[in-house]
Amino acid sequence: MSNPLTGRPIESARRALAAELRSAGLDEAELDARILTGAALDLDLTGLIAQAARPLTEAEAARLAGYVRRRIAGEPVARILGMREFWGLPFRLSEATLVPRPDTETVVERALEMFRERDVSHPPRIADIGTGSGAILLALLHEIPDAFGVGTDLSFTALHTARGNAAALGLAGRAAFVACSYAAALRGPFDLIVSNPPYIPAGEIPKLSIEVREHDPHLALDGGNDGYDAYRALIPQAAGLLAPGGALIVETGQGQAGNIETLMAAAALSIDRSPKPDLAGIPRAVSARKMPP
């Protein structure tokens, strides 16, 4: 059967696809249609406008129709494209990595705040526990030009993805990646330790949106029965690896910040500020320092 998009002007096709996505109940139908049309045709927004009247080729129409079918089935746009922007930087994704979310930029913001308050006379050292695509670590290396960073992950696929992102961003010479459980293979001292660990209680995962539960890796979601398994493991490890005055910053789920601060205090870390909220006002980045003896 012929594809009805073949030969249709680009702008007309984009509008039709937006209507189709809207009918499927997708909240950002217009944005998704524009992004997917641009990706299928390898055109940016300016190109889409300039070529609005050009008819779609058969190959373009087939590619675009495939993208739209996947989106209606619940696959996130970032998964379809295989990349996502984070901190203004492009990151390739794989099946073993989370899609970096704007909420996680709160961790980068808090880490930079705490780092810049401290006078470090040596090249700073950063660790990212459970690095995934490398988004947090590489964003920090981008902002702190003389720093060196290490990312850990249990998944070799995720580490391969993170190495590729480091190379693409010109940061491979200042980043290393290690396969281990949390920080088990690391040696300190580190000036910053950051992490976006799995924190969804196992019983809550089936209730997540299809975009998350069917497309994000469960290893990066499942925080155990109560959602705190990763924090119980990584916080004591991080406390032993921090330099005096160094900071630990972790992402947290809604309602978890107070319990994570308790775990940090139990590891002899000092809570010197409130959790940093994300754009929705949810406490998202929980932090503590290792005080000098």
C-alpha positions as CSV (number, residue, x, y, z in Angstrom):
1,M,0.0,0.0,0.0
2,S,1.4,3.4,-0.9
3,N,2.3,5.9,1.8
4,P,-0.1,8.8,1.8
5,L,2.8,11.1,2.9
6,T,4.7,10.5,-0.3
7,G,4.7,13.6,-2.5
8,R,3.0,15.7,0.2
9,P,4.5,19.1,1.0
10,I,6.7,19.0,4.1
11,E,4.6,21.6,6.0
12,S,1.3,19.8,5.1
13,A,2.8,16.5,6.2
14,R,4.0,18.0,9.5
15,R,0.6,19.4,10.3
16,A,-1.1,16.1,9.5
17,L,1.3,14.2,11.8
18,A,0.8,16.7,14.6
19,A,-3.0,16.0,14.3
20,E,-2.4,12.3,14.3
21,L,-0.2,12.5,17.5
22,R,-2.8,14.8,19.1
23,S,-5.5,12.2,18.4
24,A,-3.3,9.6,20.0
25,G,-3.4,11.7,23.2
26,L,0.2,12.9,23.2
27,D,0.6,16.2,25.1
28,E,3.4,17.7,23.0
29,A,2.1,16.7,19.6
30,E,3.2,19.8,17.7
31,L,6.7,19.8,19.1
32,D,7.1,16.0,18.6
33,A,5.8,16.3,15.0
34,R,8.3,19.1,14.2
35,I,11.3,17.3,15.8
36,L,10.4,14.0,14.1
37,T,9.9,15.7,10.7
38,G,13.2,17.5,11.0
39,A,15.0,14.3,12.0
40,A,13.5,12.2,9.2
41,L,14.5,14.9,6.6
42,D,17.8,15.9,8.3
43,L,16.5,19.5,8.5
44,D,16.7,22.0,11.3
45,L,13.8,24.5,12.0
46,T,15.2,27.0,9.4
47,G,15.4,24.2,6.8
48,L,11.9,23.1,7.5
49,I,10.6,26.6,7.0
50,A,12.7,27.2,3.8
51,Q,11.6,23.9,2.3
52,A,8.0,23.9,3.5
53,A,6.5,23.4,0.0
54,R,8.9,20.7,-1.1
55,P,7.2,17.3,-1.6
56,L,8.4,14.4,0.5
57,T,10.3,11.6,-1.3
58,E,9.2,8.1,-0.9
59,A,12.1,7.3,1.3
60,E,11.5,10.4,3.5
61,A,7.8,9.6,3.8
62,A,8.6,6.0,4.9
63,R,11.1,7.1,7.5
64,L,8.8,9.7,8.9
65,A,5.8,7.3,9.0
66,G,8.0,4.8,10.9
67,Y,9.0,7.5,13.5
68,V,5.4,8.4,14.0
69,R,4.3,4.8,14.5
70,R,7.0,4.4,17.2
71,R,5.9,7.6,18.9
72,I,2.3,6.6,19.0
73,A,3.3,3.3,20.5
74,G,4.9,5.2,23.4
75,E,8.5,5.3,22.5
76,P,10.0,8.7,23.6
77,V,11.3,11.0,20.9
78,A,14.8,10.9,22.4
79,R,14.8,7.1,22.0
80,I,13.6,7.3,18.4
81,L,16.4,9.8,17.6
82,G,19.0,8.1,19.7
83,M,20.1,11.3,21.4
84,R,19.1,14.0,23.9
85,E,20.4,17.4,24.8
86,F,21.5,17.9,28.4
87,W,23.1,21.0,29.8
88,G,23.2,22.4,26.2
89,L,25.3,19.4,25.1
90,P,24.3,16.5,22.8
91,F,24.3,13.0,24.2
92,R,23.9,9.8,22.4
93,L,21.8,7.2,24.1
94,S,21.6,3.4,24.2
95,E,19.3,0.8,25.6
96,A,21.4,0.7,28.8
97,T,21.1,4.5,29.5
98,L,18.4,6.7,30.9
99,V,17.2,9.5,28.8
100,P,18.8,12.6,30.6
101,R,16.0,14.8,32.0
102,P,16.0,18.5,32.7
103,D,15.4,17.7,36.4
104,T,18.8,16.1,36.6
105,E,20.4,19.4,35.6
106,T,19.6,20.5,39.2
107,V,22.4,18.1,40.3
108,V,24.9,19.8,38.0
109,E,23.8,23.2,39.3
110,R,24.2,22.3,43.0
111,A,27.6,20.6,42.3
112,L,28.9,23.7,40.6
113,E,27.6,25.9,43.5
114,M,29.4,23.8,46.1
115,F,32.6,23.4,44.0
116,R,32.9,27.1,43.5
117,E,32.6,27.9,47.2
118,R,35.8,26.0,47.9
119,D,39.3,27.0,47.0
120,V,40.9,24.0,45.3
121,S,44.6,24.5,44.4
122,H,45.0,21.2,42.5
123,P,43.2,19.9,39.4
124,P,39.8,18.9,40.7
125,R,38.7,15.2,40.7
126,I,35.1,14.3,40.1
127,A,33.3,10.9,40.3
128,D,29.9,10.1,38.8
129,I,28.4,6.9,40.3
130,G,26.1,5.2,37.9
131,T,27.1,7.4,35.0
132,G,24.8,6.0,32.3
133,S,25.3,8.2,29.2
134,G,27.9,10.3,31.1
135,A,25.6,13.3,31.1
136,I,26.2,14.6,34.6
137,L,30.0,14.0,34.6
138,L,30.6,15.4,31.2
139,A,28.5,18.5,31.9
140,L,30.7,19.1,34.9
141,L,33.9,18.6,33.0
142,H,32.6,21.0,30.4
143,E,32.1,23.6,33.1
144,I,35.4,22.9,35.1
145,P,38.1,23.0,32.4
146,D,41.0,21.6,34.5
147,A,39.0,18.8,36.2
148,F,39.4,15.1,35.7
149,G,36.4,12.8,36.1
150,V,35.7,9.1,36.5
151,G,32.3,7.5,35.8
152,T,31.2,4.1,37.1
153,D,28.5,1.8,35.9
154,L,27.5,-1.9,36.1
155,S,26.6,-1.9,32.4
156,F,29.4,-2.2,29.9
157,T,27.0,-1.0,27.2
158,A,26.4,2.2,29.2
159,L,30.1,2.7,29.7
160,H,30.7,2.3,26.0
161,T,28.0,5.0,25.4
162,A,29.5,7.3,27.9
163,R,33.0,6.9,26.4
164,G,31.6,7.7,23.0
165,N,29.9,10.9,24.3
166,A,33.1,12.0,26.0
167,A,35.0,11.6,22.7
168,A,32.3,13.4,20.8
169,L,32.4,16.3,23.2
170,G,36.2,16.5,23.2
171,L,36.5,15.4,26.8
172,A,37.9,11.9,26.4
173,G,41.3,13.0,27.7
174,R,39.8,14.1,31.0
175,A,37.4,11.3,31.6
176,A,37.8,7.6,32.5
177,F,35.0,5.0,32.9
178,V,35.1,2.0,35.2
179,A,32.8,-1.1,35.5
180,C,31.9,-1.7,39.1
181,S,29.1,-1.6,41.7
182,Y,28.6,2.0,42.7
183,A,32.1,3.3,43.8
184,A,33.6,0.0,44.8
185,A,36.6,0.2,42.4
186,L,37.4,3.9,43.1
187,R,40.2,5.4,45.1
188,G,39.9,8.9,46.5
189,P,40.2,11.6,47.2
190,F,37.5,13.3,45.1
191,D,36.4,16.9,45.3
192,L,33.0,16.2,43.9
193,I,31.0,13.0,43.8
194,V,27.7,13.0,42.0
195,S,25.0,10.4,41.3
196,N,21.6,9.9,39.8
197,P,21.0,6.4,41.2
198,P,18.0,4.2,40.8
199,Y,15.4,5.4,43.3
200,I,12.0,4.1,42.2
201,P,10.5,1.6,44.6
202,A,10.3,-1.7,42.8
203,G,6.5,-2.0,43.3
204,E,6.0,1.5,41.7
205,I,7.8,0.7,38.4
206,P,4.7,-0.9,36.7
207,K,2.8,2.3,37.4
208,L,5.2,4.5,35.6
209,S,4.4,6.0,32.2
210,I,5.0,3.6,29.2
211,E,7.8,5.9,28.0
212,V,9.7,5.1,31.2
213,R,8.7,1.6,32.2
214,E,9.1,0.2,28.7
215,H,12.0,2.2,27.4
216,D,14.3,3.1,30.3
217,P,16.6,0.3,31.6
218,H,15.2,-1.2,34.8
219,L,18.7,-1.4,36.3
220,A,18.7,2.4,36.3
221,L,15.2,2.7,37.8
222,D,14.8,0.0,40.5
223,G,15.7,1.3,43.9
224,G,14.7,-1.8,45.8
225,N,11.6,-2.3,47.9
226,D,11.7,1.2,49.4
227,G,13.7,3.0,46.8
228,Y,16.8,3.5,49.0
229,D,19.0,0.5,48.2
230,A,21.4,2.5,46.0
231,Y,21.7,5.3,48.6
232,R,22.5,2.9,51.4
233,A,25.4,1.5,49.3
234,L,26.8,4.6,47.7
235,I,26.6,7.2,50.5
236,P,29.1,5.4,52.8
237,Q,31.4,4.6,49.9
238,A,31.3,8.3,48.8
239,A,32.0,9.5,52.3
240,G,35.2,7.5,52.4
241,L,36.3,8.8,49.0
242,L,35.7,12.5,49.5
243,A,38.5,15.0,50.2
244,P,38.1,17.2,53.2
245,G,35.7,19.9,52.2
246,G,34.5,17.8,49.2
247,A,30.8,17.4,48.4
248,L,28.4,14.6,47.6
249,I,25.3,15.5,45.5
250,V,22.7,13.0,44.6
251,E,19.4,13.2,42.7
252,T,16.3,12.1,44.6
253,G,12.7,11.3,44.0
254,Q,9.7,13.1,45.4
255,G,9.4,12.7,49.2
256,Q,12.9,11.1,49.6
257,A,15.1,14.0,50.5
258,G,14.8,13.9,54.3
259,N,15.6,10.2,54.5
260,I,18.7,10.7,52.2
261,E,19.9,13.5,54.4
262,T,19.6,11.1,57.4
263,L,21.8,8.6,55.5
264,M,24.3,11.3,54.7
265,A,24.5,12.4,58.4
266,A,24.9,8.8,59.5
267,A,28.0,8.6,57.2
268,A,29.5,11.7,59.0
269,L,28.7,14.1,56.2
270,S,27.6,17.6,57.0
271,I,24.3,18.9,55.6
272,D,24.9,22.7,55.2
273,R,22.0,23.6,52.9
274,S,18.5,22.6,51.9
275,P,17.9,20.3,48.9
276,K,17.8,22.2,45.6
277,P,14.4,22.0,44.0
278,D,13.8,21.4,40.3
279,L,11.6,23.6,38.1
280,A,8.4,22.0,39.6
281,G,9.6,22.8,43.1
282,I,10.3,19.2,44.0
283,P,13.5,18.8,46.2
284,R,15.7,17.1,43.6
285,A,19.4,17.6,44.5
286,V,20.4,16.5,48.0
287,S,24.0,17.5,49.1
288,A,26.4,17.2,51.9
289,R,30.1,18.0,52.6
290,K,32.9,16.1,54.3
291,M,34.2,18.4,56.9
292,P,37.9,18.7,57.6
293,P,39.1,16.9,60.7
